[in-house]
Amino acid sequence: MTKEAKTIMNNSFSYSAITVAIIAGVSLALRSFSFVAFPQGAKIPNWITRLGQVLPYGIMGFLVVYCLKDTAVLEYPYGLPQLISVALTASLQAWKKNSLLSVLAGTACYMVMIQSIFA
C-alpha cells in the first residue's frame, strides 16, 4: 500500500471516529437532559405531559404524508401498492395494537408489491 493510500485511510478513520464520538456525545446529552431538567419527584409541567400524549400521533401523521406525497395516482400502478400497504398497516394497528407489527407488515407488503407484483 502506498504512503498516500495509508494517509487517506487514516484520515478517513479519524473522521469517522470523530463523527461517531460527536453523535454519541450529543445523544447522551439529549437523553440526560430530561433527568437534569426534571429531577426525581419534581412536577412535570402540564404542557410537556400534553406533548407526550399528542406528539406520537402528529409524528405518525407527518410520516404518512411524507411517504405518500410523491405517489403518482394518474399512472401505472395508480398508487395501488401504497394504498394496499397503508390499509394493511392501519388494519393491523386497529386489530392488534402493535406498532412494530403494523409497520413491519406494511413495509414488507409494499416492498413485495413494488419488487415483484408491480415491477
C-alpha positions as CSV (number, residue, x, y, z in Angstrom):
1,M,0.0,0.0,0.0
2,T,1.3,3.4,-0.9
3,K,2.0,6.2,1.6
4,E,-0.7,8.3,0.1
5,A,-3.3,5.5,0.4
6,K,-2.4,4.9,4.1
7,T,-2.7,8.7,4.8
8,I,-6.2,8.7,3.2
9,M,-7.2,5.6,5.1
10,N,-6.0,7.1,8.4
11,N,-7.8,10.4,7.7
12,S,-10.9,8.6,6.8
13,F,-10.8,6.5,10.0
14,S,-10.1,9.6,12.1
15,Y,-13.0,11.5,10.5
16,S,-15.4,8.5,11.1
17,A,-14.2,8.1,14.8
18,I,-14.7,11.8,15.5
19,T,-18.1,11.8,13.9
20,V,-19.2,8.8,15.9
21,A,-17.9,10.4,19.1
22,I,-19.8,13.6,18.5
23,I,-23.0,11.8,17.7
24,A,-22.7,9.7,20.8
25,G,-22.0,12.8,23.0
26,V,-25.0,14.7,21.6
27,S,-27.3,11.7,22.0
28,L,-26.1,11.2,25.6
29,A,-26.6,14.9,26.4
30,L,-30.1,15.0,24.9
31,R,-31.2,11.8,26.7
32,S,-29.8,13.1,30.0
33,F,-31.4,16.5,29.7
34,S,-34.8,15.3,31.0
35,F,-33.3,13.9,34.1
36,V,-31.5,17.1,34.8
37,A,-34.5,19.3,34.0
38,F,-37.0,17.2,35.9
39,P,-35.3,15.5,38.9
40,Q,-36.9,12.7,40.7
41,G,-40.1,13.9,42.5
42,A,-40.3,17.2,40.5
43,K,-43.7,18.0,39.0
44,I,-43.6,17.8,35.2
45,P,-45.4,20.8,33.6
46,N,-48.8,20.0,32.1
47,W,-47.7,21.2,28.6
48,I,-44.9,18.7,28.5
49,T,-47.3,15.9,29.6
50,R,-49.7,17.0,26.9
51,L,-47.0,17.0,24.2
52,G,-46.2,13.4,25.3
53,Q,-49.8,12.5,24.6
54,V,-50.3,14.2,21.2
55,L,-46.8,14.2,19.6
56,P,-46.8,10.5,18.6
57,Y,-50.0,10.9,16.6
58,G,-48.7,14.1,15.0
59,I,-45.4,12.4,14.0
60,M,-47.3,9.5,12.5
61,G,-49.4,11.9,10.5
62,F,-46.3,13.6,9.2
63,L,-44.8,10.3,8.3
64,V,-47.9,9.2,6.3
65,V,-48.0,12.5,4.4
66,Y,-44.2,12.3,3.7
67,C,-44.5,8.7,2.5
68,L,-47.4,9.3,0.2
69,K,-46.5,12.8,-1.1
70,D,-44.9,11.6,-4.3
71,T,-47.5,8.9,-5.2
72,A,-48.4,9.1,-8.9
73,V,-52.1,8.3,-9.0
74,L,-52.5,9.0,-12.7
75,E,-50.0,6.5,-14.0
76,Y,-49.5,2.8,-13.5
77,P,-49.7,1.3,-10.8
78,Y,-52.0,4.2,-9.8
79,G,-50.8,4.2,-6.2
80,L,-52.2,0.7,-5.5
81,P,-49.1,-0.6,-3.6
82,Q,-49.2,2.4,-1.3
83,L,-53.0,2.2,-0.8
84,I,-52.9,-1.5,0.0
85,S,-49.9,-1.1,2.3
86,V,-51.5,1.8,4.2
87,A,-54.7,-0.2,4.5
88,L,-52.8,-3.2,5.8
89,T,-50.9,-1.1,8.3
90,A,-54.0,0.7,9.6
91,S,-56.0,-2.6,9.8
92,L,-53.2,-4.4,11.7
93,Q,-52.8,-1.4,14.1
94,A,-56.6,-1.3,14.8
95,W,-56.7,-5.0,15.3
96,K,-53.5,-5.9,17.2
97,K,-52.5,-2.5,18.6
98,N,-48.9,-3.4,17.9
99,S,-47.0,-0.6,16.1
100,L,-43.9,-2.7,15.3
101,L,-46.0,-5.5,13.7
102,S,-48.1,-2.9,11.8
103,V,-45.1,-1.0,10.4
104,L,-43.1,-4.1,9.5
105,A,-46.0,-5.8,7.8
106,G,-46.9,-2.7,5.8
107,T,-43.3,-2.2,4.8
108,A,-42.9,-5.8,3.8
109,C,-46.2,-5.8,1.8
110,Y,-45.1,-2.6,0.0
111,M,-41.6,-4.0,-0.8
112,V,-43.0,-7.3,-2.1
113,M,-45.5,-5.5,-4.3
114,I,-43.1,-3.0,-5.9
115,Q,-40.3,-5.6,-6.4
116,S,-42.5,-8.4,-7.8
117,I,-46.1,-7.7,-8.5
118,F,-46.0,-4.2,-9.9
119,A,-42.4,-4.3,-11.1
